[in-house]
């Protein structure tokens, strides 16, 4: 299974790498906040696991990956 960072890089390939790194760090911080009892890194990994199950059927994987990260 691809890591969060691998999936992020897949979703943001071709974009400004510095901006993407900043956003990835911010997303990790937000998903790690103590107040997040459900929408946390574990939940994100679970959703990416479902993404893995249907990856071959997705017409626009980048759009779906970005939607998952920015839900």
N, C-alpha and C positions, 0 to 999 in steps of 0.2 A: 504494500500500500504506500502511495506517495505521501510524503510529509506535508504538513501545512505550508511550509516554505516552498516546496516543489510545486504545489498546486497554485500558490500565490504567483510564483514566477511564470507558470503556464498562463495564468489569467492576465498577467500584466506584461507579457512578452512584447517588446517593441515600444513600450512606453518609457518615459524618462526614468532611468534606474534609481536615481537619487530620490525622486519623489516617491517611487514605489517602495523603496526601503523605508522611508519615513512613514508611509501609510501602513506598511506591514508591522512596524514597531508599534505604532499607535493602536492598531487593531489588537495586537497581542496584549497591550496594556489594558485596553478597555474590556476585552474578553476575560481578563484575569482579575478584574475588580472583585473585591470580597462580596459586594452586594449582589453579584450575579450568581444566583443559585441554579439557574437553568441555562440561560444563553451564555455559556462560558466556553472555554477551549474544548472541553470534553464534548459538548453539544455540537460545536463546529466540526470536530473530528468525526462525530457520528454522521452528520449531514454529508460530509465528504465521503464517508464510507458508502452511503446510499448513492452518491454521485458515481462512485467507482462501479457500482452494480449496473448502472444504466449508461455509462460513458459512451459506449459504441452506438447508442441510439439517439444521442443528443445532436441536434442540428447546429446549435451555436454554443459550444462548450464554454467559451470565454464569457459570454453573457451570463450563463448559469453559475459559473464559478464566482464571478463578481457579485451576483445576487446572493449567493450563499455567504460570502465574506461580509457583505454590507447589509445583511438582513435587518 
